[in-house]
Amino acid sequence: MDNSTDPGATFAHPYYPVTAALPHYVANKNSVLGLLVFFGSIISSVVFTAVVGARNAYPQLTASDQLTVVWFALCGFLHCFFEGYFILNHRRLASDQSLFGQLWKEYALSDSRYLTSDPFMLCVESFTVFVWGPLCWAIVITTAKRSQLRYPFQIIMSVGHLYGVVLYYSTSLIEFYSNGVSHSRPEFLYFWVYYIGFNAPWVVVPASKS
């Protein structure tokens, strides 16, 4: 049963729709800037380690190969660890005060489905964590080794990313235009920067590689 909204109840939270049932919501204790600095430092460390490791093991890597390693190491980290955190903790995410939990609550201002255990989000994110994440790391390895397998792997992953973003946007838009339900706050930061901007690279980069 979908218990993401309760028309008869009112909950004190900043998410849309305002009827979203989040009785266990607890506001973040860290500032947005602090969370972004933390997240940026982790991503930078992952990408730096992947590139340095690949270059040390295989010095003949071209600039294009290094960019491929950077992109798919970033994707692999996000899919396996950040999105993996969502899958493991989605039921308690609205009250989670861990750094990853607070990051998810901040992003959820642009899509509250991440806090309501939405069935679509659980399905698509589970597939992303257990299939696309490992495939991204396989691409990092095959690219570093200059294996021919990197080409079919990249095609599969690029199509998968494009398809995932299309489903992500379309399900939300259909719900909005069919039922008048918006899961994103209307402010520029949340809709255009978080919801549109943060997901746009998974359209632009795969399209450029296809």
ROMI-894075 format. One record per residue: residue in one letter; residue number from 1; x, y, z of N, C-alpha, C in turn. Coordinates in nm, 4 decimals. Layout:
N
SITE   rest    nr     n_east    n_north       n_up    ca_east   ca_north      ca_up     c_east    c_north       c_up
SITE      a   NUM          X          Y          Z          X          Y          Z          X          Y          Z
...
This chain:
210
SITE   rest    nr     n_east    n_north       n_up    ca_east   ca_north      ca_up     c_east    c_north       c_up
SITE      m     1     0.0851    -0.1192     0.0000     0.0000     0.0000     0.0000     0.0882     0.1235     0.0000
SITE      d     2     0.0513     0.2228    -0.0782     0.1283     0.3463    -0.0854     0.0824     0.4391     0.0257
SITE      n     3     0.1690     0.4629     0.1220     0.1340     0.5501     0.2340     0.2139     0.6785     0.2295
SITE      s     4     0.2488     0.7226     0.1076     0.3324     0.8415     0.0939     0.2571     0.9689     0.1263
SITE      t     5     0.1233     0.9682     0.1163     0.0448     1.0859     0.1497    -0.0728     1.0466     0.2362
SITE      d     6    -0.1162     1.1395     0.3178    -0.2324     1.1194     0.4032    -0.3134     1.2477     0.4007
SITE      p     7    -0.4186     1.2551     0.3165    -0.4952     1.3781     0.2997    -0.5573     1.4288     0.4291
SITE      g     8    -0.5777     1.3407     0.5253    -0.6439     1.3825     0.6479    -0.5499     1.4289     0.7567
SITE      a     9    -0.4231     1.4323     0.7277    -0.3268     1.4695     0.8315    -0.2391     1.5844     0.7850
SITE      t    10    -0.1811     1.6540     0.8826    -0.0898     1.7630     0.8521     0.0420     1.7362     0.9241
SITE      f    11     0.1517     1.7472     0.8521     0.2815     1.7207     0.9111     0.3718     1.8420     0.8923
SITE      a    12     0.4517     1.8710     0.9938     0.5414     1.9860     0.9889     0.6711     1.9461     0.9213
SITE      h    13     0.6762     1.9650     0.7922     0.7979     1.9386     0.7162     0.7986     2.0313     0.5943
SITE      p    14     0.9141     2.0524     0.5318     0.9236     2.1473     0.4204     0.9015     2.0863     0.2825
SITE      y    15     0.8577     1.9614     0.2747     0.8540     1.8907     0.1467     0.7200     1.9032     0.0761
SITE      y    16     0.7253     1.8834    -0.0555     0.6042     1.8794    -0.1382     0.5785     1.7358    -0.1799
SITE      p    17     0.4515     1.6948    -0.1882     0.3315     1.7698    -0.1480     0.3270     1.7876     0.0036
SITE      v    18     0.2558     1.8898     0.0470     0.2513     1.9192     0.1904     0.1800     1.8090     0.2674
SITE      t    19     0.1050     1.7230     0.1959     0.0355     1.6116     0.2616     0.1219     1.4865     0.2723
SITE      a    20     0.2471     1.4939     0.2279     0.3359     1.3775     0.2380     0.3466     1.3333     0.3837
SITE      a    21     0.3261     1.2052     0.4058     0.3258     1.1527     0.5428     0.4681     1.1270     0.5909
SITE      l    22     0.5218     1.2242     0.6643     0.6575     1.2127     0.7190     0.6548     1.2469     0.8678
SITE      p    23     0.5789     1.1714     0.9468     0.5650     1.2045     1.0895     0.6950     1.1926     1.1674
SITE      h    24     0.7921     1.1199     1.1120     0.9196     1.1010     1.1815     1.0262     1.1993     1.1342
SITE      y    25     0.9856     1.3017     1.0575     1.0828     1.3967     1.0024     1.1550     1.4744     1.1129
SITE      v    26     1.2865     1.4868     1.0951     1.3703     1.5688     1.1825     1.4569     1.6565     1.0933
SITE      a    27     1.4579     1.7867     1.1195     1.5350     1.8800     1.0373     1.6846     1.8511     1.0475
SITE      n    28     1.7573     1.8803     0.9409     1.9023     1.8607     0.9393     1.9706     1.9480     1.0440
SITE      k    29     2.0747     1.8952     1.1031     2.1500     1.9709     1.2029     2.2703     2.0420     1.1417
SITE      n    30     2.3106     2.0024     1.0211     2.4241     2.0654     0.9540     2.3764     2.1616     0.8461
SITE      s    31     2.4593     2.2622     0.8182     2.4251     2.3582     0.7134     2.4396     2.2946     0.5759
SITE      v    32     2.3714     2.3538     0.4778     2.3815     2.3042     0.3405     2.5257     2.3140     0.2917
SITE      l    33     2.5913     2.4259     0.3219     2.7302     2.4437     0.2793     2.8195     2.3356     0.3385
SITE      g    34     2.8020     2.3071     0.4657     2.8827     2.2037     0.5297     2.8620     2.0672     0.4671
SITE      l    35     2.7372     2.0356     0.4339     2.7064     1.9072     0.3708     2.7694     1.8978     0.2327
SITE      l    36     2.7621     2.0076     0.1566     2.8182     2.0066     0.0218     2.9703     1.9960     0.0243
SITE      v    37     3.0345     2.0627     0.1200     3.1806     2.0531     0.1330     3.2199     1.9094     0.1660
SITE      f    38     3.1471     1.8478     0.2566     3.1729     1.7082     0.2927     3.1580     1.6169     0.1714
SITE      f    39     3.0471     1.6320     0.1011     3.0203     1.5458    -0.0134     3.1223     1.5693    -0.1249
SITE      g    40     3.1547     1.6958    -0.1485     3.2528     1.7279    -0.2516     3.3894     1.6704    -0.2207
SITE      s    41     3.4270     1.6698    -0.0933     3.5581     1.6156    -0.0557     3.5628     1.4649    -0.0775
SITE      i    42     3.4524     1.3961    -0.0503     3.4483     1.2515    -0.0730     3.4573     1.2204    -0.2217
SITE      i    43     3.3782     1.2905    -0.3013     3.3793     1.2669    -0.4456     3.5169     1.2957    -0.5037
SITE      s    44     3.5781     1.4065    -0.4607     3.7114     1.4416    -0.5105     3.8123     1.3333    -0.4757
SITE      s    45     3.8035     1.2795    -0.3557     3.8954     1.1737    -0.3130     3.8779     1.0476    -0.3966
SITE      v    46     3.7520     1.0111    -0.4232     3.7240     0.8914    -0.5031     3.7782     0.9072    -0.6445
SITE      v    47     3.7483     1.0202    -0.7061     3.7913     1.0445    -0.8436     3.9432     1.0515    -0.8521
SITE      f    48     4.0063     1.1238    -0.7583     4.1522     1.1370    -0.7580     4.2185     1.0006    -0.7428
SITE      t    49     4.1679     0.9207    -0.6508     4.2246     0.7874    -0.6285     4.2112     0.7004    -0.7525
SITE      a    50     4.0948     0.7066    -0.8178     4.0718     0.6255    -0.9377     4.1669     0.6652    -1.0504
SITE      v    51     4.1835     0.7948    -1.0709     4.2695     0.8424    -1.1803     4.4157     0.8111    -1.1521
SITE      v    52     4.4611     0.8406    -1.0309     4.6012     0.8147    -0.9964     4.6307     0.6654    -1.0038
SITE      g    53     4.5397     0.5843    -0.9523     4.5592     0.4400    -0.9576     4.5657     0.3881    -1.0999
SITE      a    54     4.4760     0.4380    -1.1853     4.4743     0.3943    -1.3253     4.6008     0.4381    -1.3982
SITE      r    55     4.6461     0.5611    -1.3728     4.7658     0.6118    -1.4413     4.8916     0.5403    -1.3947
SITE      n    56     4.8985     0.5094    -1.2664     5.0159     0.4383    -1.2158     5.0225     0.2958    -1.2693
SITE      a    57     4.9061     0.2326    -1.2786     4.9026     0.0946    -1.3271     4.9199     0.0871    -1.4785
SITE      y    58     4.8659     0.1885    -1.5478     4.8688     0.1878    -1.6949     4.9029     0.3287    -1.7437
SITE      p    59     5.0334     0.3633    -1.7473     5.0771     0.4989    -1.7822     5.0375     0.5427    -1.9233
SITE      q    60     5.0010     0.4474    -2.0103     4.9699     0.4815    -2.1484     4.8287     0.5362    -2.1664
SITE      l    61     4.7546     0.5543    -2.0598     4.6178     0.6046    -2.0709     4.6146     0.7413    -2.1380
SITE      t    62     4.5252     0.7569    -2.2344     4.5081     0.8857    -2.3013     4.4239     0.9784    -2.2140
SITE      a    63     4.4201     1.1053    -2.2527     4.3374     1.2017    -2.1791     4.1906     1.1609    -2.1841
SITE      s    64     4.1472     1.1100    -2.2988     4.0090     1.0644    -2.3134     3.9790     0.9475    -2.2202
SITE      d    65     4.0738     0.8542    -2.2104     4.0562     0.7400    -2.1205     4.0499     0.7850    -1.9748
SITE      q    66     4.1324     0.8831    -1.9413     4.1316     0.9326    -1.8039     3.9981     0.9982    -1.7689
SITE      l    67     3.9402     1.0717    -1.8636     3.8087     1.1323    -1.8414     3.7014     1.0252    -1.8251
SITE      t    68     3.7148     0.9176    -1.9025     3.6207     0.8061    -1.8897     3.6306     0.7433    -1.7517
SITE      v    69     3.7542     0.7247    -1.7039     3.7755     0.6703    -1.5699     3.7130     0.7622    -1.4649
SITE      v    70     3.7344     0.8930    -1.4791     3.6784     0.9896    -1.3844     3.5261     0.9792    -1.3800
SITE      w    71     3.4631     0.9807    -1.4971     3.3172     0.9796    -1.5041     3.2587     0.8527    -1.4427
SITE      f    72     3.3118     0.7380    -1.4805     3.2517     0.6135    -1.4331     3.2910     0.5804    -1.2891
SITE      a    73     3.4041     0.6319    -1.2424     3.4363     0.6186    -1.0999     3.3378     0.7007    -1.0174
SITE      l    74     3.3068     0.8206    -1.0662     3.2068     0.9043    -0.9999     3.0713     0.8342    -0.9972
SITE      c    75     3.0305     0.7811    -1.1133     2.9022     0.7105    -1.1215     2.9011     0.5879    -1.0309
SITE      g    76     3.0101     0.5119    -1.0328     3.0177     0.3920    -0.9505     3.0054     0.4230    -0.8027
SITE      f    77     3.0724     0.5295    -0.7593     3.0624     0.5692    -0.6189     2.9205     0.6099    -0.5829
SITE      l    78     2.8606     0.6957    -0.6654     2.7251     0.7428    -0.6362     2.6251     0.6282    -0.6361
SITE      h    79     2.6353     0.5413    -0.7363     2.5400     0.4306    -0.7465     2.5544     0.3321    -0.6304
SITE      c    80     2.6755     0.2879    -0.6048     2.6963     0.1822    -0.5047     2.6842     0.2316    -0.3610
SITE      f    81     2.7347     0.3497    -0.3337     2.7430     0.3944    -0.1953     2.6360     0.4968    -0.1577
SITE      f    82     2.6227     0.6047    -0.2359     2.5235     0.7066    -0.1998     2.3812     0.6552    -0.2219
SITE      e    83     2.3562     0.6010    -0.3400     2.2233     0.5451    -0.3665     2.2021     0.4145    -0.2898
SITE      g    84     2.3104     0.3431    -0.2667     2.3013     0.2241    -0.1828     2.2571     0.2588    -0.0413
SITE      y    85     2.3030     0.3729     0.0085     2.2610     0.4184     0.1411     2.1107     0.4415     0.1442
SITE      f    86     2.0583     0.4991     0.0358     1.9135     0.5201     0.0272     1.8378     0.3879     0.0360
SITE      i    87     1.8812     0.2884    -0.0403     1.8129     0.1588    -0.0412     1.8116     0.0958     0.0982
SITE      l    88     1.9225     0.1050     0.1685     1.9329     0.0433     0.3007     1.8572     0.1191     0.4091
SITE      n    89     1.8381     0.2503     0.3893     1.7850     0.3334     0.4976     1.6609     0.4132     0.4606
SITE      h    90     1.5932     0.3780     0.3520     1.4832     0.4611     0.3032     1.3704     0.4774     0.4052
SITE      r    91     1.3460     0.3785     0.4889     1.2345     0.3866     0.5838     1.2587     0.4900     0.6943
SITE      r    92     1.3838     0.5135     0.7286     1.4137     0.6063     0.8381     1.4846     0.7327     0.7903
SITE      l    93     1.4885     0.7524     0.6588     1.5687     0.8607     0.6028     1.5219     0.9987     0.6497
SITE      a    94     1.3915     1.0167     0.6689     1.3391     1.1484     0.7064     1.3879     1.1947     0.8434
SITE      s    95     1.4331     1.1028     0.9263     1.4846     1.1402     1.0589     1.6346     1.1168     1.0720
SITE      d    96     1.6966     1.0713     0.9655     1.8385     1.0338     0.9679     1.9269     1.1572     0.9832
SITE      q    97     2.0196     1.1529     1.0780     2.1113     1.2650     1.0988     2.2551     1.2312     1.0609
SITE      s    98     2.2753     1.1166     0.9943     2.4086     1.0902     0.9398     2.4329     1.1874     0.8249
SITE      l    99     2.5568     1.2015     0.7824     2.5867     1.2969     0.6756     2.5192     1.2569     0.5448
SITE      f   100     2.5212     1.1283     0.5107     2.4515     1.0842     0.3902     2.3006     1.1037     0.4050
SITE      g   101     2.2488     1.0759     0.5237     2.1061     1.0946     0.5474     2.0650     1.2399     0.5307
SITE      q   102     2.1452     1.3308     0.5830     2.1151     1.4733     0.5697     2.1259     1.5193     0.4243
SITE      l   103     2.2213     1.4640     0.3513     2.2315     1.4969     0.2088     2.1076     1.4519     0.1333
SITE      w   104     2.0576     1.3330     0.1639     1.9357     1.2853     0.0991     1.8165     1.3736     0.1349
SITE      k   105     1.8082     1.4177     0.2596     1.6972     1.5053     0.2987     1.7049     1.6396     0.2272
SITE      e   106     1.8249     1.6887     0.2069     1.8406     1.8141     0.1333     1.7986     1.7957    -0.0119
SITE      y   107     1.8462     1.6886    -0.0756     1.8083     1.6648    -0.2152     1.6585     1.6389    -0.2280
SITE      a   108     1.5989     1.5745    -0.1273     1.4563     1.5403    -0.1330     1.3660     1.6627    -0.1359
SITE      l   109     1.4198     1.7802    -0.1079     1.3414     1.9022    -0.1262     1.3042     1.9197    -0.2729
SITE      s   110     1.3782     1.8545    -0.3612     1.3470     1.8576    -0.5041     1.2696     1.7344    -0.5482
SITE      d   111     1.2644     1.6317    -0.4641     1.1899     1.5099    -0.4974     1.1645     1.4303    -0.3695
SITE      s   112     1.0483     1.4547    -0.3108     1.0171     1.3939    -0.1810     0.9946     1.2439    -0.1891
SITE      r   113     0.9887     1.1877    -0.3092     0.9691     1.0434    -0.3226     1.0803     0.9644    -0.2536
SITE      y   114     1.1958     1.0287    -0.2369     1.3062     0.9600    -0.1696     1.2814     0.9422    -0.0199
SITE      l   115     1.1889     1.0162     0.0359     1.1624     1.0058     0.1796     1.0367     0.9262     0.2109
SITE      t   116     0.9590     0.8913     0.1088     0.8302     0.8249     0.1332     0.8299     0.6791     0.0893
SITE      s   117     0.9479     0.6224     0.0665     0.9590     0.4823     0.0212     0.8736     0.4575    -0.1027
SITE      d   118     0.8793     0.5514    -0.1960     0.8030     0.5406    -0.3205     0.8428     0.4132    -0.3955
SITE      p   119     0.7467     0.3310    -0.4392     0.7788     0.2036    -0.5049     0.8659     0.2189    -0.6295
SITE      f   120     0.8376     0.3210    -0.7103     0.9195     0.3403    -0.8306     1.0640     0.3694    -0.7934
SITE      m   121     1.0841     0.4577    -0.6960     1.2200     0.4928    -0.6571     1.2937     0.3719    -0.6016
SITE      l   122     1.2253     0.2900    -0.5242     1.2893     0.1706    -0.4689     1.3286     0.0729    -0.5789
SITE      c   123     1.2430     0.0584    -0.6794     1.2734    -0.0338    -0.7898     1.3915     0.0155    -0.8725
SITE      v   124     1.3840     0.1401    -0.9172     1.4877     0.1906    -1.0074     1.6209     0.2066    -0.9343
SITE      e   125     1.6166     0.2476    -0.8079     1.7415     0.2650    -0.7334     1.8034     0.1304    -0.6962
SITE      s   126     1.7213     0.0296    -0.6698     1.7760    -0.1033    -0.6413     1.8504    -0.1577    -0.7624
SITE      f   127     1.7904    -0.1420    -0.8802     1.8567    -0.1863    -1.0034     1.9856    -0.1080    -1.0249
SITE      t   128     1.9807     0.0214    -0.9973     2.0993     0.1059    -1.0138     2.2123     0.0606    -0.9220
SITE      v   129     2.1787     0.0323    -0.7976     2.2798    -0.0066    -0.6987     2.3435    -0.1406    -0.7327
SITE      f   130     2.2613    -0.2389    -0.7673     2.3116    -0.3758    -0.7815     2.3554    -0.4133    -0.9232
SITE      v   131     2.3162    -0.3342    -1.0230     2.3555    -0.3642    -1.1616     2.4418    -0.2533    -1.2203
SITE      w   132     2.3890    -0.1316    -1.2241     2.4638    -0.0224    -1.2880     2.5890     0.0148    -1.2101
SITE      g   133     2.5826     0.0132    -1.0786     2.7011     0.0474    -0.9994     2.8197    -0.0425    -1.0283
SITE      p   134     2.8053    -0.1746    -1.0153     2.9161    -0.2645    -1.0484     2.9613    -0.2526    -1.1937
SITE      l   135     2.8662    -0.2274    -1.2850     2.9047    -0.2126    -1.4256     2.9931    -0.0899    -1.4450
SITE      c   136     2.9647     0.0172    -1.3723     3.0492     0.1370    -1.3815     3.1922     0.1065    -1.3376
SITE      w   137     3.2069     0.0308    -1.2299     3.3422    -0.0053    -1.1853     3.4095    -0.0996    -1.2845
SITE      a   138     3.3308    -0.1842    -1.3501     3.3864    -0.2710    -1.4546     3.4384    -0.1873    -1.5707
SITE      i   139     3.3688    -0.0780    -1.6017     3.4143     0.0111    -1.7088     3.5441     0.0809    -1.6684
SITE      v   140     3.5548     0.1217    -1.5425     3.6792     0.1832    -1.4941     3.7959     0.0871    -1.5140
SITE      i   141     3.7769    -0.0381    -1.4766     3.8843    -0.1377    -1.4863     3.9181    -0.1694    -1.6316
SITE      t   142     3.8158    -0.1930    -1.7139     3.8418    -0.2289    -1.8543     3.8999    -0.1111    -1.9324
SITE      t   143     3.8637     0.0105    -1.8938     3.9226     0.1278    -1.9595     4.0689     0.1416    -1.9204
SITE      a   144     4.0980     0.1241    -1.7919     4.2364     0.1338    -1.7453     4.3247     0.0284    -1.8111
SITE      k   145     4.2681    -0.0908    -1.8335     4.3433    -0.1994    -1.8967     4.3375    -0.1936    -2.0489
SITE      r   146     4.2628    -0.0966    -2.1005     4.2446    -0.0793    -2.2452     4.1860    -0.2064    -2.3079
SITE      s   147     4.0966    -0.2682    -2.2357     4.0284    -0.3877    -2.2852     3.9188    -0.3486    -2.3838
SITE      q   148     3.8956    -0.4325    -2.4830     3.7901    -0.4057    -2.5809     3.6510    -0.4159    -2.5179
SITE      l   149     3.6413    -0.4790    -2.4032     3.5118    -0.4905    -2.3362     3.4569    -0.3553    -2.2920
SITE      r   150     3.5452    -0.2567    -2.2814     3.4976    -0.1263    -2.2347     3.3938    -0.0678    -2.3286
SITE      y   151     3.4022    -0.0968    -2.4585     3.3107    -0.0355    -2.5549     3.1676    -0.0860    -2.5405
SITE      p   152     3.1432    -0.2179    -2.5399     3.0050    -0.2618    -2.5166     2.9547    -0.2256    -2.3771
SITE      f   153     3.0438    -0.2294    -2.2780     3.0029    -0.1909    -2.1428     2.9575    -0.0447    -2.1389
SITE      q   154     3.0330     0.0428    -2.2067     2.9979     0.1848    -2.2075     2.8660     0.2091    -2.2795
SITE      i   155     2.8429     0.1370    -2.3881     2.7168     0.1531    -2.4613     2.5989     0.1116    -2.3740
SITE      i   156     2.6120    -0.0040    -2.3098     2.5050    -0.0523    -2.2214     2.4788     0.0474    -2.1092
SITE      m   157     2.5863     0.0964    -2.0484     2.5706     0.1864    -1.9352     2.5147     0.3212    -1.9786
SITE      s   158     2.5578     0.3720    -2.0929     2.5079     0.5004    -2.1415     2.3586     0.4939    -2.1710
SITE      v   159     2.3163     0.3860    -2.2362     2.1732     0.3677    -2.2636     2.0964     0.3531    -2.1323
SITE      g   160     2.1545     0.2795    -2.0375     2.0905     0.2623    -1.9075     2.0728     0.3936    -1.8339
SITE      h   161     2.1752     0.4791    -1.8371     2.1645     0.6091    -1.7719     2.0582     0.6956    -1.8385
SITE      l   162     2.0586     0.6990    -1.9706     1.9587     0.7782    -2.0428     1.8176     0.7300    -2.0106
SITE      y   163     1.7980     0.6002    -2.0146     1.6668     0.5424    -1.9884     1.6224     0.5707    -1.8448
SITE      g   164     1.7162     0.5612    -1.7513     1.6835     0.5866    -1.6116     1.6390     0.7296    -1.5878
SITE      v   165     1.7085     0.8259    -1.6488     1.6715     0.9662    -1.6316     1.5363     0.9946    -1.6963
SITE      v   166     1.5117     0.9357    -1.8130     1.3816     0.9533    -1.8794     1.2693     0.9028    -1.7890
SITE      l   167     1.2868     0.7843    -1.7311     1.1857     0.7307    -1.6398     1.1706     0.8195    -1.5164
SITE      y   168     1.2823     0.8665    -1.4646     1.2811     0.9491    -1.3439     1.2011     1.0771    -1.3659
SITE      y   169     1.2306     1.1462    -1.4754     1.1588     1.2697    -1.5057     1.0136     1.2427    -1.5443
SITE      s   170     0.9914     1.1433    -1.6303     0.8576     1.1220    -1.6861     0.7567     1.0781    -1.5808
SITE      t   171     0.7970     0.9913    -1.4881     0.7020     0.9478    -1.3853     0.6574     1.0644    -1.2983
SITE      s   172     0.7500     1.1537    -1.2677     0.7162     1.2707    -1.1874     0.6261     1.3665    -1.2651
SITE      l   173     0.6579     1.3886    -1.3930     0.5781     1.4802    -1.4748     0.4377     1.4269    -1.4985
SITE      i   174     0.4269     1.2971    -1.5238     0.2951     1.2373    -1.5454     0.2089     1.2527    -1.4206
SITE      e   175     0.2680     1.2309    -1.3047     0.1928     1.2457    -1.1805     0.1486     1.3900    -1.1599
SITE      f   176     0.2344     1.4840    -1.1993     0.2001     1.6254    -1.1840     0.0859     1.6650    -1.2771
SITE      y   177     0.0974     1.6279    -1.4050    -0.0045     1.6695    -1.5014    -0.1324     1.5871    -1.4917
SITE      s   178    -0.1237     1.4658    -1.4418    -0.2432     1.3817    -1.4294    -0.3180     1.4053    -1.2986
SITE      n   179    -0.2411     1.4195    -1.1900    -0.3034     1.4282    -1.0575    -0.2781     1.5604    -0.9864
SITE      g   180    -0.1969     1.6473    -1.0472    -0.1675     1.7752    -0.9846    -0.0761     1.7652    -0.8642
SITE      v   181    -0.0022     1.6540    -0.8550     0.0870     1.6323    -0.7404     0.2309     1.6639    -0.7793
SITE      s   182     0.2917     1.7563    -0.7074     0.4322     1.7895    -0.7298     0.5142     1.7401    -0.6118
SITE      h   183     0.6259     1.6771    -0.6415     0.7147     1.6279    -0.5358     0.8326     1.7217    -0.5126
SITE      s   184     0.8378     1.8307    -0.5877     0.9487     1.9254    -0.5752     0.8982     2.0603    -0.5271
SITE      r   185     0.9732     2.1216    -0.4396     0.9438     2.2597    -0.4034     0.9636     2.3468    -0.5274
SITE      p   186     0.8907     2.4585    -0.5381     0.8958     2.5387    -0.6607     1.0155     2.6323    -0.6716
SITE      e   187     1.0895     2.6526    -0.5638     1.2004     2.7475    -0.5693     1.3041     2.7064    -0.6741
SITE      f   188     1.3711     2.8053    -0.7304     1.4698     2.7835    -0.8363     1.5762     2.6831    -0.7936
SITE      l   189     1.6266     2.6977    -0.6717     1.7335     2.6097    -0.6245     1.6900     2.4644    -0.6279
SITE      y   190     1.5718     2.4363    -0.5805     1.5287     2.2974    -0.5670     1.4836     2.2358    -0.6991
SITE      f   191     1.4083     2.3109    -0.7775     1.3595     2.2528    -0.9026     1.4645     2.2575    -1.0127
SITE      w   192     1.5195     2.3758    -1.0383     1.6101     2.3900    -1.1529     1.7525     2.3460    -1.1225
SITE      v   193     1.8024     2.3680    -1.0032     1.9401     2.3289    -0.9706     1.9455     2.1826    -0.9261
SITE      y   194     1.8672     2.1477    -0.8233     1.8719     2.0107    -0.7716     1.8073     1.9114    -0.8684
SITE      y   195     1.6789     1.9335    -0.8974     1.6024     1.8340    -0.9737     1.6471     1.8251    -1.1192
SITE      i   196     1.6580     1.9382    -1.1859     1.6988     1.9386    -1.3270     1.8508     1.9328    -1.3404
SITE      g   197     1.9200     2.0258    -1.2754     2.0644     2.0389    -1.2945     2.1464     1.9216    -1.2469
SITE      f   198     2.1149     1.8690    -1.1290     2.1943     1.7588    -1.0748     2.1775     1.6298    -1.1535
SITE      n   199     2.0682     1.6149    -1.2258     2.0449     1.4933    -1.3043     2.0823     1.5088    -1.4511
SITE      a   200     2.0978     1.6336    -1.4958     2.1282     1.6596    -1.6368     2.2565     1.5926    -1.6866
SITE      p   201     2.3639     1.5837    -1.6059     2.4852     1.5182    -1.6567     2.4627     1.3752    -1.7031
SITE      w   202     2.3628     1.3068    -1.6451     2.3356     1.1681    -1.6853     2.2524     1.1596    -1.8128
SITE      v   203     2.2239     1.2762    -1.8698     2.1686     1.2845    -2.0052     2.2772     1.3310    -2.1008
SITE      v   204     2.3466     1.4377    -2.0631     2.4457     1.5003    -2.1511     2.5643     1.4081    -2.1780
SITE      v   205     2.6242     1.3522    -2.0734     2.7436     1.2685    -2.0919     2.7124     1.1401    -2.1678
SITE      p   206     2.6101     1.0625    -2.1293     2.5790     0.9419    -2.2072     2.5433     0.9719    -2.3525
SITE      a   207     2.4717     1.0818    -2.3751     2.4358     1.1180    -2.5125     2.5600     1.1486    -2.5949
SITE      s   208     2.6603     1.2100    -2.5316     2.7832     1.2435    -2.6037     2.8684     1.1207    -2.6315
SITE      k   209     2.8483     1.0138    -2.5522     2.9263     0.8916    -2.5697     2.8563     0.7903    -2.6585
SITE      s   210     2.7262     0.8136    -2.6839     2.6494     0.7162    -2.7622     2.6808     0.7275    -2.9106
